[in-house]
């Protein structure tokens, strides 16, 4: 993990310590510490972006269903692959658009949240290593939870949509959505905007933990009951993703690990429908 004590420099004006992570994303004389705003502002903005995007996408899909006259309801969305695909595309598109607008309004750009260079071989190597570490941590956490809380269930089903894949086209749409689109946009929001904004004002460990908690909480409500297994797994995943974001200074390794994890989950959850 990163060591903040060895990762600071002195700013020429005022001798205020500044992390190398923050320094990497400065452009000209812009002070990124002040550009993102306070941690509370960053967290609030990230949550507003997430919920506003979901609401806008749901509203458009509901409107399309009403125009179609098929009698389908928004509550049946998960049973219709095309409508689920459309919903996710809209939601992720709105998310990316709102992030860009927020960045521009703050005098920032994609480069400030980890899209500041092209992908490198080292990103792939670190992603593979991070993926292995993640599953090692999952095994360790699972064993620990089994000892401390014997009734803890790690196999609770999580609703990820696409409950009815009746054709190869449905399978392709589910794959593109869950393994490609969602990891990219979620990383841009969580490890990109949210973590970068927190890290500009906070040390590595608290920024990592807060980002991971915020990322894990929505997964807790991914089923008819609280899905503690998914929330804990997602928290552990975020710890690894944040570390890669910090270590590489970019989002690419985090995106690859996130996609690999979703690929495994996709194969486990949908293997019967793909046979």
Secondary structure, DSSP 8 states (H G I E B T S, - for coil): ---GGGSEEE-TTT--EEEHHHHHT--TT--HHHHS--HHHHHHHHHHHHHHHHHHHHHHHHHHHHHHTS---GGGGGG-HHHHHHHHHHHHHHHHHHHHHHHHHTT--GGGGT-SS---HHHHHHHHHHHHHHHHHHHHHHHHHHHH-TT--S------S-----SHHHHHHHHIIIIIIHHHHHHIIIIIIIHHHHHTTS-HHHHHHHHHHHHHHHHHTSSSS--HHHHHHHHHHHHHHHHHHHHHSSSHHHHHHHHHHHHHHHHHHHHHHH-
